Amino acid sequence: MLILKKLSPLFLILAVVGDFSLPYYLGRSYPGFDQMTMIISQLGETTSPVQASFNNGSVVTGTLFVLSSFGVYSFFQIESKRLSQILAGAIALYGFGDCILTGLVHINESASFFSPAYFLHAAFSGISMVAMMFVPLLLAYQASLKQQKAASIFYSVCLIGSILSLILFAAYYLPIIGGLLSSTRGFWQRLSLFFLYLPALSIALRQLKRMQLQ
């Protein structure tokens, strides 16, 4: 457990950087893959030439998120046990629901929303992203209590940015509006992840800073 606590910031940084960069890295080996229009999970479909690499990479980054949660819990436990439980739980749930399950549950390109595999993937992915939004929400609240205005604004912007981006991404499934957003569907998904990952990255940096002071 002590080793996990010490390696937690490294695991979290690797998870964030690895998961965010994975579609860009693998997309270069997928002829015709468009980062602006295509969603990330399409890299793991049965028709994808990088399916195995994407699925394995998702399992690895998801495992790193889960492992990092032990250190996150220990880091925030000093301030609040409830806060540490929610933050660590959110990061672990995200790693499992949005990354590990993505790598383990394979969906076909033609699968409908109501097919078991597609529904499981979509449901857990949505739940995981909502859980991850509690990270900037609680960190913004914590910063406001400590009168740390800059930190509070930073986390608030990350929260609002992730929510708005996710709404625009999900709006693709709506009639009429969806057609207008079809050319930017992939962009909104990646932008939402960008705003979600910034607070997680800040936690890792805060952990490293505390370690240097000890």
C-alpha positions as CSV (number, residue, x, y, z in Angstrom):
1,M,0.0,0.0,0.0
2,L,2.9,2.4,0.8
3,I,4.3,1.8,-2.7
4,L,0.9,2.6,-4.3
5,K,0.8,5.9,-2.3
6,K,4.2,6.9,-3.5
7,L,3.6,5.9,-7.1
8,S,0.1,7.3,-7.2
9,P,1.0,10.7,-8.8
10,L,3.1,8.9,-11.5
11,F,0.3,6.4,-12.2
12,L,-2.2,9.3,-12.5
13,I,0.0,11.3,-14.8
14,L,0.6,8.3,-17.0
15,A,-3.1,7.5,-17.0
16,V,-4.1,11.0,-18.0
17,V,-1.5,11.5,-20.6
18,G,-1.7,8.0,-22.0
19,D,-5.5,7.9,-22.3
20,F,-5.8,11.3,-23.8
21,S,-3.0,10.7,-26.3
22,L,-4.0,7.2,-27.2
23,P,-6.5,8.1,-30.0
24,Y,-4.1,10.5,-31.6
25,Y,-1.3,8.0,-31.6
26,L,-3.3,5.1,-32.9
27,G,-5.3,7.3,-35.2
28,R,-2.2,7.7,-37.4
29,S,-2.4,3.9,-38.1
30,Y,-6.1,4.0,-39.0
31,P,-6.5,5.1,-42.6
32,G,-9.3,7.7,-42.9
33,F,-9.7,8.1,-39.1
34,D,-10.8,11.7,-38.5
35,Q,-10.3,13.1,-35.0
36,M,-12.8,15.8,-35.5
37,T,-15.8,13.6,-36.5
38,M,-15.1,10.1,-35.2
39,I,-15.5,9.1,-31.6
40,I,-12.6,7.5,-29.7
41,S,-14.4,4.1,-29.2
42,Q,-14.4,3.5,-32.9
43,L,-10.7,2.7,-32.6
44,G,-11.8,-0.4,-30.7
45,E,-14.5,-1.7,-33.1
46,T,-14.0,-5.0,-34.9
47,T,-13.4,-3.2,-38.2
48,S,-10.6,-1.1,-36.7
49,P,-7.0,-2.0,-37.8
50,V,-5.8,-0.9,-34.3
51,Q,-8.5,-2.7,-32.3
52,A,-6.1,-4.8,-30.2
53,S,-3.8,-2.0,-29.5
54,F,-6.6,0.4,-28.5
55,N,-8.3,-2.2,-26.3
56,N,-5.1,-3.2,-24.5
57,G,-4.1,0.5,-24.1
58,S,-7.5,1.3,-22.6
59,V,-7.1,-1.5,-20.1
60,V,-3.7,-0.3,-19.1
61,T,-4.7,3.3,-18.6
62,G,-7.8,2.3,-16.8
63,T,-5.7,0.1,-14.4
64,L,-3.4,3.1,-13.8
65,F,-6.4,5.3,-12.9
66,V,-7.6,2.6,-10.4
67,L,-4.2,2.2,-8.9
68,S,-3.7,5.9,-8.5
69,S,-7.0,6.2,-6.5
70,F,-5.3,4.7,-3.5
71,G,-2.8,7.5,-3.3
72,V,-5.5,10.1,-4.0
73,Y,-7.5,8.8,-1.0
74,S,-4.5,9.0,1.2
75,F,-3.6,12.5,0.0
76,F,-7.1,14.0,0.8
77,Q,-7.8,11.9,3.9
78,I,-5.8,14.5,5.9
79,E,-8.4,17.1,5.1
80,S,-11.6,15.1,4.9
81,K,-12.4,11.5,4.9
82,R,-15.6,12.0,2.9
83,L,-13.8,14.2,0.3
84,S,-11.1,11.6,-0.1
85,Q,-13.6,8.8,-0.5
86,I,-15.6,10.6,-3.3
87,L,-12.5,11.8,-5.2
88,A,-10.7,8.4,-5.1
89,G,-14.0,6.6,-5.9
90,A,-14.7,8.9,-8.8
91,I,-11.2,8.3,-10.3
92,A,-11.4,4.5,-9.8
93,L,-14.9,4.3,-11.2
94,Y,-13.8,6.3,-14.3
95,G,-10.8,4.0,-14.8
96,F,-13.0,0.9,-14.6
97,G,-16.1,2.1,-16.4
98,D,-14.7,4.3,-19.1
99,C,-11.3,2.7,-19.8
100,I,-11.1,-1.0,-18.6
101,L,-14.7,-1.9,-19.8
102,T,-14.0,-0.1,-23.1
103,G,-11.1,-2.4,-23.6
104,L,-12.9,-5.5,-22.6
105,V,-16.4,-5.0,-24.1
106,H,-16.1,-5.1,-27.9
107,I,-18.8,-3.6,-30.0
108,N,-19.5,-3.9,-33.7
109,E,-19.7,-0.9,-36.0
110,S,-23.3,-1.8,-36.9
111,A,-24.4,-2.4,-33.3
112,S,-27.5,-0.6,-32.2
113,F,-27.8,1.4,-28.9
114,F,-30.0,-1.3,-27.4
115,S,-27.6,-4.2,-28.1
116,P,-26.2,-5.5,-24.8
117,A,-22.5,-4.7,-25.6
118,Y,-23.3,-1.2,-26.9
119,F,-25.7,-0.4,-24.0
120,L,-23.2,-1.6,-21.4
121,H,-20.4,0.4,-22.9
122,A,-22.5,3.6,-23.3
123,A,-24.1,3.3,-19.8
124,F,-20.8,2.8,-17.9
125,S,-19.0,5.4,-20.0
126,G,-21.7,8.0,-19.2
127,I,-21.8,7.1,-15.5
128,S,-18.0,7.2,-15.3
129,M,-17.8,10.6,-16.9
130,V,-20.5,12.0,-14.6
131,A,-18.5,10.6,-11.6
132,M,-15.3,12.2,-12.9
133,M,-17.1,15.6,-12.9
134,F,-17.3,15.4,-9.1
135,V,-13.5,15.9,-9.1
136,P,-13.5,19.5,-10.3
137,L,-16.8,20.2,-8.5
138,L,-15.5,19.2,-5.1
139,L,-12.0,20.7,-5.7
140,A,-13.7,24.0,-6.7
141,Y,-15.8,23.9,-3.5
142,Q,-12.7,23.0,-1.4
143,A,-10.8,25.9,-2.9
144,S,-13.6,28.4,-2.3
145,L,-13.7,27.4,1.4
146,K,-10.0,28.0,1.6
147,Q,-10.5,31.3,-0.2
148,Q,-8.2,30.2,-3.0
149,K,-9.8,32.2,-5.7
150,A,-7.6,31.2,-8.6
151,A,-7.9,27.5,-7.9
152,S,-11.6,27.8,-7.5
153,I,-12.0,29.5,-10.8
154,F,-9.7,27.0,-12.5
155,Y,-11.7,24.0,-11.3
156,S,-15.0,25.8,-12.0
157,V,-13.9,26.4,-15.6
158,C,-12.9,22.8,-16.0
159,L,-16.3,21.6,-14.7
160,I,-18.3,24.0,-16.8
161,G,-16.2,23.2,-19.9
162,S,-16.5,19.5,-19.5
163,I,-20.3,19.7,-19.0
164,L,-20.9,22.0,-22.0
165,S,-18.6,19.9,-24.2
166,L,-20.4,16.7,-23.2
167,I,-23.8,18.2,-23.9
168,L,-22.6,19.2,-27.4
169,F,-21.2,15.7,-27.9
170,A,-24.4,14.0,-26.8
171,A,-26.6,16.4,-28.9
172,Y,-25.4,14.5,-31.9
173,Y,-28.1,11.9,-31.2
174,L,-30.9,14.6,-31.3
175,P,-32.8,15.1,-34.5
176,I,-32.0,18.2,-36.6
177,I,-29.4,19.4,-34.1
178,G,-27.4,16.2,-34.5
179,G,-26.9,16.8,-38.2
180,L,-25.3,20.2,-37.4
181,L,-22.9,18.7,-35.0
182,S,-21.9,15.7,-37.0
183,S,-18.7,17.4,-38.3
184,T,-17.5,18.2,-34.8
185,R,-18.7,15.2,-32.8
186,G,-15.2,13.9,-32.1
187,F,-13.9,17.3,-31.2
188,W,-16.5,17.8,-28.4
189,Q,-15.7,14.4,-26.9
190,R,-12.0,15.1,-26.8
191,L,-12.6,18.6,-25.4
192,S,-14.7,17.2,-22.6
193,L,-12.0,14.8,-21.7
194,F,-9.4,17.6,-21.8
195,F,-11.4,19.5,-19.2
196,L,-11.9,16.4,-17.1
197,Y,-8.3,15.4,-17.1
198,L,-6.9,18.8,-16.1
199,P,-8.2,18.5,-12.5
200,A,-6.9,14.9,-12.2
201,L,-3.5,16.1,-13.5
202,S,-3.5,18.9,-10.9
203,I,-4.1,16.3,-8.1
204,A,-1.0,14.4,-9.3
205,L,1.1,17.6,-9.3
206,R,-0.2,18.5,-5.8
207,Q,0.9,15.1,-4.6
208,L,4.3,15.5,-6.0
209,K,4.7,18.9,-4.4
210,R,3.8,17.5,-1.0
211,M,6.3,14.7,-1.4
212,Q,9.0,17.2,-2.2
213,L,8.3,19.1,1.0
214,Q,8.4,16.0,3.2
